[in-house]
Every structure is written in structure tokens, then in C-alpha cells.
Amino acid sequence: IGYICSMAKYSRRRDLVDPDTGESFFADERISVIGRANWDNGRFVKLFMPGVEVLSRFKPSELVLVTYVLSKLKRGSRELKLSFQGYNDWHEMCFAKPMDRSAYHKALNALVREGLLVKAGKDYLINHKMAFVGDRGKFLYLDNQIGKLT
């Protein structure tokens, strides 16, 4: 696998078997994307090391809430509007069972205590020193442009 300038280049050699004849052969698979193509414009979450260290201390119920929180973040924004009802609906959709209100609040308090979230009035802010949601293609493109300047 290689990465060159603003081009994403993937190369892989595979050992394949023809199902009809049983013959073994090698196949080269190459995918090249140049510039700011739409090959990877989906959402992604970047976790910085302090965020990873915090995640390692969370209980399973707290990790589920972190997943929900990161899924609710809008690209380029730190603000979150969290509610028990919204979380409960998401939890039922994903796990086919409702969430206990006290477990939700305990998990939310743990996220605040560990510094992943900060209460800001009625809303919450994600700690941008631990995580952010962005566009990988844009991130790689900007990173490459900065690399050209140095």
C-alpha cells in the first residue's frame, strides 16, 4: 500500500484459484485516485492519544454512549445537543432494548468527568484536543498542501 502526494494508490497482489478449473494464479489489483476525488468523502472520527487513553478507562455502557456522541457530531462542529430520549431511541435501534435513564446519566457524567465532554449551558461540547469529526479526503488534501509548502 502506498500514498504519494495527492494521489491515493493501493496495490495488492492476490493468490487466486479459478473455481471451475482449480487452477492457481496471481492477480494484481490496483486502485489509483488522483486529487480530491470522491473516493473517501464519508465521515470519520480522528481520536488523538489523550482521547484513546480516556476510552480505555470507560465501562461498556460509557463506550456505547461515546459511540452515540461521536455519531451525533456534525462535521467541523464541537457542539452537541444530547437528550435521554434521543439516546434511548438510538440504543433501541442498535441493541433492540431500551436504555435505563440512570445508566445514561451515569455514563454522561463519566464522559464529563474524564474531559471528553464539557457542559455548555443546555448543550455539550466535545473536547477538540481528544477527538474531531471531519472529511478524510479534505484532511489528506490539506495535509498534502501544507507538505508542499515546506
Backbone torsions as a table, in degrees:
resi	resn	phi	psi	omega
1	ILE	NA	134.4	-179.6
2	GLY	-133.9	158.0	176.9
3	TYR	-136.2	119.2	-176.4
4	ILE	-127.6	122.7	177.5
5	CYS	43.3	-126.3	-179.5
6	SER	-95.6	21.0	180.0
7	MET	-112.7	131.8	173.2
8	ALA	-97.8	123.1	-176.0
9	LYS	-127.3	122.2	178.3
10	TYR	-116.5	128.2	176.5
11	SER	-128.4	137.5	-179.2
12	ARG	-150.2	135.9	176.9
13	ARG	-108.8	125.8	-175.8
14	ARG	-115.5	142.2	173.9
15	ASP	-94.7	111.2	-175.3
16	LEU	-116.0	159.2	177.0
17	VAL	-127.3	129.3	176.5
18	ASP	-71.4	120.3	-176.6
19	PRO	-66.8	-24.9	-179.0
20	ASP	-79.5	-44.6	-174.3
21	THR	-102.7	-18.3	-176.4
22	GLY	78.6	5.8	-179.1
23	GLU	-73.6	136.3	179.0
24	SER	-95.7	136.7	178.5
25	PHE	-152.1	164.6	177.5
26	PHE	-102.1	144.8	176.3
27	ALA	-132.2	134.3	175.3
28	ASP	-95.6	132.6	178.6
29	GLU	-119.5	122.7	-179.2
30	ARG	-130.6	134.5	176.3
31	ILE	-130.5	125.2	177.7
32	SER	-125.7	134.1	176.7
33	VAL	-127.6	128.7	-174.8
34	ILE	-110.9	137.7	174.9
35	GLY	71.7	-145.7	-175.5
36	ARG	-97.9	51.2	-179.8
37	ALA	-70.1	168.8	-177.7
38	ASN	-88.1	30.4	-178.4
39	TRP	-70.5	-22.9	-176.1
40	ASP	-154.2	67.0	-178.3
41	ASN	-104.3	17.6	179.8
42	GLY	-79.3	171.2	178.9
43	ARG	-70.5	146.7	170.9
44	PHE	-147.8	157.4	178.2
45	VAL	-114.3	128.4	175.5
46	LYS	-102.6	122.1	176.9
47	LEU	-104.7	125.5	174.3
48	PHE	-82.9	161.9	-175.6
49	MET	-53.6	-41.1	176.2
50	PRO	-59.0	-35.3	177.4
51	GLY	-67.7	-38.9	178.5
52	VAL	-66.0	-41.3	178.7
53	GLU	-63.7	-39.0	177.5
54	VAL	-65.9	-43.2	179.8
55	LEU	-59.2	-34.2	-178.1
56	SER	-67.6	-18.3	180.0
57	ARG	-93.5	-9.2	-176.0
58	PHE	-77.4	148.9	172.3
59	LYS	-77.5	163.9	-179.8
60	PRO	-55.1	-42.3	-179.8
61	SER	-65.2	-32.3	177.7
62	GLU	-73.3	-36.1	177.0
63	LEU	-65.8	-35.8	177.3
64	VAL	-64.4	-41.9	177.7
65	LEU	-65.3	-38.1	176.5
66	VAL	-60.3	-42.1	178.4
67	THR	-60.0	-44.0	178.4
68	TYR	-63.0	-46.4	-178.7
69	VAL	-59.3	-47.1	-178.8
70	LEU	-67.8	-29.6	177.6
71	SER	-73.3	-24.7	-179.6
72	LYS	-84.3	-18.1	-179.2
73	LEU	-63.8	135.9	174.9
74	LYS	-91.0	148.8	-178.4
75	ARG	-55.3	125.8	177.3
76	GLY	77.4	8.0	-178.8
77	SER	-118.3	151.4	176.6
78	ARG	-106.6	-12.2	-172.3
79	GLU	-84.1	141.3	178.5
80	LEU	-134.4	139.2	169.8
81	LYS	-110.0	109.0	-177.8
82	LEU	-109.5	141.3	174.4
83	SER	-144.0	151.5	178.2
84	PHE	-62.0	-41.2	-177.7
85	GLN	-62.3	-43.8	178.2
86	GLY	-62.9	-42.9	178.7
87	TYR	-66.1	-41.3	180.0
88	ASN	-62.6	-42.9	177.4
89	ASP	-60.9	-45.7	178.6
90	TRP	-62.4	-43.2	-178.7
91	HIS	-63.3	-42.3	177.9
92	GLU	-64.8	-38.3	179.6
93	MET	-65.9	-41.6	-176.4
94	CYS	-81.0	-40.1	-171.2
95	PHE	-115.3	0.6	177.6
96	ALA	57.8	30.1	173.0
97	LYS	-153.1	146.7	-179.1
98	PRO	-73.0	162.3	-179.9
99	MET	-102.0	143.3	176.5
100	ASP	-77.2	133.9	-177.0
101	ARG	-60.7	-41.5	-178.7
102	SER	-68.3	-35.2	177.0
103	ALA	-65.9	-37.9	177.0
104	TYR	-61.0	-48.7	-177.8
105	HIS	-67.6	-35.6	176.2
106	LYS	-64.0	-43.7	179.5
107	ALA	-65.7	-41.9	179.0
108	LEU	-62.5	-41.8	176.9
109	ASN	-63.7	-35.4	177.6
110	ALA	-65.6	-40.5	177.9
111	LEU	-63.5	-38.0	177.6
112	VAL	-71.1	-44.5	-179.4
113	ARG	-59.9	-39.1	-179.4
114	GLU	-81.0	-6.4	174.8
115	GLY	88.9	7.1	177.5
116	LEU	-73.4	-37.2	177.3
117	LEU	-119.3	152.3	175.0
118	VAL	-128.7	131.7	177.8
119	LYS	-75.2	129.1	179.3
120	ALA	-132.9	88.2	-176.0
121	GLY	69.7	-125.0	177.7
122	LYS	-87.3	-13.6	-176.8
123	ASP	-103.8	179.3	176.2
124	TYR	-127.1	155.7	173.7
125	LEU	-120.3	138.7	174.5
126	ILE	-81.1	143.6	177.4
127	ASN	-73.8	107.5	-176.2
128	HIS	-68.7	-9.4	174.7
129	LYS	-84.2	-6.8	178.2
130	MET	-111.0	-35.8	-175.5
131	ALA	-157.3	154.5	167.3
132	PHE	-152.4	159.5	178.2
133	VAL	-110.8	133.2	-177.8
134	GLY	-151.9	-159.1	-179.0
135	ASP	-118.9	113.3	-175.1
136	ARG	-60.6	-41.5	179.4
137	GLY	-61.4	-43.5	178.3
138	LYS	-66.2	-41.5	179.8
139	PHE	-61.0	-46.8	179.8
140	LEU	-66.2	-38.2	180.0
141	TYR	-64.3	-46.5	179.8
142	LEU	-65.6	-40.2	178.9
143	ASP	-61.6	-39.8	179.7
144	ASN	-68.2	-38.6	179.4
145	GLN	-65.5	-38.6	177.3
146	ILE	-65.6	-39.5	178.7
147	GLY	-62.0	-31.6	179.7
148	LYS	-71.9	-26.2	-178.0
149	LEU	-76.6	-24.9	-176.9
150	THR	-93.2	NA	NA
